[in-house]
Amino acid sequence: MAQQRIGRIQWGDLQFGPGSRYHVTAVNGLDDMPDIRAEDISRPDQHGDYTGPDTTGARVIQLGLGLRADSPDELRDLTLALRAATQPQRQSAPLQFLDQDTLVYGKVRQRSIPYDAENLWSTGTAALELYCADPYLYSLDERIASTTAYSPAAGRTYPLSYAGVTELINSVLNPSAELDVSNVAAYSSAGTAPTFAQATPGFGARFGVDTNLVTWTASGTGGARYTLGTSYAAGTAVRASAYVYLPSLTGVSAVNLMFFNGTTLLSSVSATTPPAATWTRIEGNYTVAAAQIVTHIGVRLTTTGATTMHLDGVMASTGTTSQPYVDGDQMGCIWDSTPHASTSRRIAGINRVYGDAGTSGRLTAINLGASPAYPVLRLDGPVANPSIEQVTTGGGITLDGTLQAGEFLVIDTRTRAVLLMGSSPRRSWVRAGSLWPLLMPGENEIAYRGTALPGAPGQTSQLTVTWRDTSL
């Protein structure tokens, strides 16, 4: 969560602020409005001006640093490291305000490290000025959303077929943090203990709208432990699963499913580390040992540095085979008592089987910033003449071109580059009259359509949208 104190600042391999030898004494230009480029002209023979749209110039950020060492030689090492990290640049580089969830891109244009003979035993000062040609303030995390191109539903297939549905109980009392994080506790076995909280992520929850956000500020081993409404006795085969979203894999070394009797760990099952920025289900089995019971399950992560993990759709049931996720908010399921604070079950019965549901070809992208964001669009074939519509504002772009299976096109709405396979220019594909889509602050609905290629079964083309929350 963003905070008012400036906290840690990352520039290349150097970190300034708490926990480092470079103390931050001043920051100017981060929250300031960059200089306005006005388009105002005088009204002939009248008082006042005609005013046009205001745009901003570059952003200039100034950092004041205090160097704190234990000896003059160590102070010299700090000075040389700072000097090496602030050389003239050909391209802008990221300046990250880690505790304010803010990212800017800039170049070092001025550096001052004065020599003060009266106070040079172990302390010094420095000042940096960074020129940000791109004045926007971005979120640290990149948001991702995707959808396949629109295809119509297949409807019912006659004669109707039927499939039996057996009862299944999810014993986890609060599996998706929709109301709060009750019946969930932080768990730590080594290093820094994590914290957890209810969160509404911009990339979307796996179920509902909220997740359980687990946060580490430094290296550690731990996670979240979930209370079960039904305990499992000795000899019972227990299947545990959870949906995990890791914004970044930096520092992540292991992910495990855990089985507990109270706070006593009974078993740990290794899971394949999920890919970054994707909801992934991890699953594992445990047969309860003699004279033991399972009262809690959990998800444990081992990290070598600060990181976050989102959890959703946590489930514990009997058996050893994978089952669809169950809670009382899902179709065909009920809560056994208080919603999101009791066990839940899938009701036994007979369900009809229908044809393919088709896909809507729509996604929702949420920009939590205060300024329009420029998304990067990736289209994966096969598809002909794809069209991307910003439904919320009415903008959109249509391409007169064809992508075969295995081909992709990258569209950067900021630079207006259109690159086949990420490298070959295809700007000529953009149809005249297209309006480059932006993501306005708040929710944005994006529609993706295209023509399936002859002989291609179904519409498998996918649109992936990536963006950062953006402000000025």
N, C-alpha and C positions, 0 to 999 in steps of 0.2 A: 504494500500500500504506500502511496506517495506520502511524504511527510514535509513539514515546513523546514526543519533543520537541513542544511545542505548535504550532510552525510558524506558518503564516499564518492569520489570522482575518478573515473578510469580514462587514461589517455595512453594508448598503446599498451606497453607492458608496465607502465607506472600507475600506481594508485595513490591518490591524495585523500587526506581526511582521516577519520577514525581508524586506528589500527596501523597507520603508516607513519613514516618519519617526516612526511610532508603535510603539515597542518594547513587547512584552508582558512585564511584570514579574511578574505573578501571575494565576492562574486558580483560582477556588474554586467548587465546586458542580457541576463538569462530571461528574466520576467519582463524586461522592458520592451516597449514597442519599437521595432526598427524604424528608421527614418522613412517617412511617407513620400512616395513619388506621386505628387498631385497633378491632375490634368485640369487645372482651372484657367479660364481665360476671362478677361474683362468684358463686361457688357458695354458695347459701344453706346455712348451718350446716355448711359443709365448708371445708377448706383449698383454695386455688387458685381458678382462674377457668374459665369456659367461654370458649373462644376462637373467633372467627370468622375469615373471610378478611381478610388484610391488603391494603390498597390505599394508594397514595401520594398525598400532596398535591402542590402545585405545586413546581417546581424553581426555585431561586434561584441565579443564576450571577453571580459578581463578577469583574470584570476590572481588573487594575492595569496602567496604561500609563505609559511614559516618552516624553515628547515631545522629539525631537532636531532642532534647527534650526541654521542657520548664522548667524542674526542675530536680534536681538529682534523685528524686524518679521516675519520668517518664523515665529518662534515664535508670534506673535499670530495669524498666518494659520492655523496648525495648530490653535490653540485655538478660533478661530471656526468652522473646518470641523468640528471634533469637536462643538462645541455645536450647530451646525445639524443634524448627523446624529443627535442624541440628544434630539429633542424628544418631548413626550408623544404617545402613539399611541392611535388608536381600536382598531386590530387588531394582533395579534401579527405580527412580521416574522421572516424567517429570519436566524439567526446561524450562519455556516458556519465550521467548523474544517477548513480545506481540506486540511491535511496529516494530519489524524487521521480523515478520512472520516466526519465527524460533523456533523449538522445538528440544531438546536433552533429552536423558535419562541418568541419572547419579546417583552416590552415593556421599554423603559428606565424604571425606577422611581426610580433615584437616579443623580446625576452630580456628581462633585466634581472641580473643576480649581483647586486652591489657588494663591494668589499668594505666591511665595517671593522676596522682594526680594533676598536674598543669593545666589540661584542662578538668576536669571531672565534672564541674557544670551542663552542659546541652549538651555537645557534646562528642562523642566517635568515635572510629573506629573499624572496624572488617574486617577480611579477610577469605574467604572460598575457598576451593579447592574441585572440584568435579571430580570424576573419571567416565568417560563415556566409558564402555566396548564396546558399539556400537558407533562408531565414527561418524555416519551419522548425518547430519543436515536435519531435516524434516520441512515441512510446518505445520502451526498450524491446518489448515483445512484438514480433510480427504476427499479425492475425492471418488466419487461413480459413477459407470456406470453399466448398466445391459442390458441383452438381453435374449430372449427366444431362445431355440435351433432351428437350421435350420429346416424349413419345406417347402416343395414346394408349389407354388401357385396353387389354384384350377382352375384358368382360368375362361373363360366365361361359364355361364350356359344358355343353350338354351331351349326354346326360350328366347331371350333377354327381360328383363323387363325394364320399364322406370319409372322414378320418377320425378315429377315436382320440379323445384327449384325456389323459390321466391327471389326477390331482397331484400338485407339487407345492410344497410349503417352503417359503423363504423365511428362515428363522431370524434374520437380521432385523432389529427393531427400527432402525433409521437408515435405510440403505442408500438414500440419494440426497440428504441434506436439503430437502425442499423447504422445510419450515425453520429448522435450526440445526445445531450440531449436538443435540442431546443424545445420550447413549453412545457417544463416541469419545474416546480419550486418546491423548497423545501417548506415544510409546517410544522409549529410547533405550538402547542397550550399549551405546558407546558414543563418545564425542558430544557434540552440541545437540541438545534436545530440540526437536521441532515444535512449532506451534501450529495450530489449525484453526480455521474459521470458515464460516459459510461464505461463498463467493458466487458472483454472477459473471462468468467470463465472457469476454467479447467474442470468442470463437464458438460459444454455445456449449451448453451442457450435453451429456449423452442422453439423459432422460430429464424431462422437465426443463427448468431454467437455472437451477443452482447446483453447485458442487461443494465438496469438502476440499478446501485448499490447505495443503500441508506445506510449511515453509521452513527451510533451514537457512540460518545466517552464516554457518560455517560447516566444516566437515562433521559428519556424524552418521550414526546408524540408528534408524528408528522409523516411525510412521504413525499410523492411526489404528486403534484397536476398537472393534465394533462389538457391542453387547448383543447376545442372542436371546430371544424370547423363549426358546426351547433348547435345553441342554441335551447333548448327545452322550449316551452312556458307552461304557467299554464294549468294544466289539463292533460298534456302528461305523460304517463307511460314510465319511462326510466329504461332500464336494463343495469347495469354496471357490468363488470367482469375484472379480472386480474389474471395472473399466478404469483404465489409467490414462491420463494425459500428461505428458512431460513436455513443457514448452521448449526445453533444451536438454540435450544429453551431456552437456559439459559437466564433468565431475561425477556423473552417475556411473557406478561400477557394478551394482547388483540390485535386483528387485526380487522380493520373496513374498509368498503367502504364508501367514502364520496361524497356528492353532494354539489356543490358550485354555488353561483351567484357572479362571480368575486372572491374576497377573503372571502366573507361572507358564512359561513357554513350554509346550509339549512337542511341537514339531514345526519345522521350517521347510517349505517346499520352494525350490528355485524356479523362477519364471524367466523366460526369454525377455531381455530388456526391450520394451516397446520402442518403435521409431518415434522420433521427435514430432511434436505438434500434430498428433493423430490419436484419436480415441482408440484404445486397444484393450481387448479383454484378456486377462490372465486368469488361469484356472489351475487347480491342484486338488489332490485327494489326500486324505489321512484316515486310517482306521484307528479308532480310539484304543489306546493301550489299556491293559488290565488295571483295574483300581483307579482309573482316571475318568474324567468327564470333560467335554469341550463346552465352555461357556462363552467364549469370545473367539472371533477370528480377526485377522488384521492384514495390512499391507505394509511391508517394511522396505525401505530404500537405503542403500549405502552410497554416500556421496563424499567426495573429497573437497567440496567447497559449497558456497551458497547456491541453493537451487530451490525450485518449487515443484509440487506434484498435485494434480487435481484427481480426486477420486469420485466415482459415481457408480450407481448400479451394483452395489455390493450384495453378494448373495451367499447363503449357506443352506444346503439341502442334503438329504440322504442320497446315497448312490455314488457311482463312480463315473457316470457318463455326463457329457455336457448337455445342459438344458437351457431353453430360452429364459431370459431374465424375467423374474416375477416380482412385482409389487402391486399394491392395490390400485394404483393409477393406470396400470396397463390393461388393455382390452382383454376381457375374459378372466380378470383377476379381481380379488377383493381384499380389503384389510380385515383382519380378524377382530380388531377393536379400533383404537384411535389411529387415524391416518398418520403415517410417518412416525409412529411410536408404538407399533405392534407388529407381530408377525403378519404375513400376507400369504395368499394362496391362489393358485390357478385352479379354477373350478373344473371338475370332471364333466365330460359331456361329449356331444357329437358336434363337430364343426363342418360346414361346407367348405369345399376347396374351390376357389374361383381361379380364373385365368390371371395372367400377369397384371399387376396393378398399373404398370406404366410408370413414367416419371414425369414430374411437373416441370422439370427444367428450370427451377427457381431456387434461389438461395437468399439468405438474409445476411448482410454484412453490417456490423455495428461499429461505427466510428465514435469512440468515446471522447474525442477531442472537440475543439471549438471551431475548427476550420475545415474546409473540404480536404479530403485525403485523395491522393492520386494512386489508384490501385495498379498493380501489375497483374495482367491477365495471361493465363496459359491455357491454350486450347490443344487438346490431344485428339488426333484423328482416330477412326475415319469419319470425315464429315465434308460436305460441300457447302459453300456459301454461308458460313456461320454468321449468326447475328447475336449481339449482346446488347440487351436493353436495360437501361437504368430506369426501372419502372417508377421509382419514387419521384424522380424529377423529369422524366421524359426524354433524357439523353440516350444515346445508343450509337453503336458502331456496327456496320455490316461489311463483310469482306467478300470480295469476288475471287474466290480461290478454293482449292481442294487440298485437304490433308488426307494422305493415305494412312492406313494402320501403321503405327510406330512413328509417325511424324508428329511434331508439335510446333506451335507458333507462340511466341512470347510477345506481348504488347505492353509497353511501358507508357502509361498515359501521361507521365510527367515529361519524358523526353520525346514522346510520340514516335518511339522506335518500334518497328514491326519486324521481327526476326524469325525466319524459319529455322528450326532446330537451334534456336538461340544465337545464330550467327549470320545467316544470310538475309539481307534486307528484302522485305516484301511490302514496303510502304505503298506501292502501287496497287495493292489489293484493297486498300481502304476505299470504299465506295464514296463518291461525291455526296456531300450533304450529311455525312456522319457527324455526330456530336460526341466527342470523347467523354466517356462516363467518369464522373467523379463520385466519391462517397461523401455525402453531406453529413454533418454531425447528427448522430442518432442512428436509427435503423434505416437501411437501404435495401430494397428488394431488387435483385438482379435476375433477369430472365435470359435463358440461353436456348437458342433454336438453331436448327441446321437441317440440311437435307442428307439423308442416309445415302451412302454410295450403293450403286447397283450390286446386288448379291451380298451386301453386308447384313447379317442377321441382327435385327433390332437396331436401336440407336445407342451405340456405346461411347460416342464422343463425350469427353469430359471437359468442363470449364473449371479451372482453379483460380481463385482470386486471393491475392495476398496484399496486405496493406498494414500500415501502422496508424494508430491514433495520432491525429495531427492538430496542432494549434500554432498560433502566432504569438 
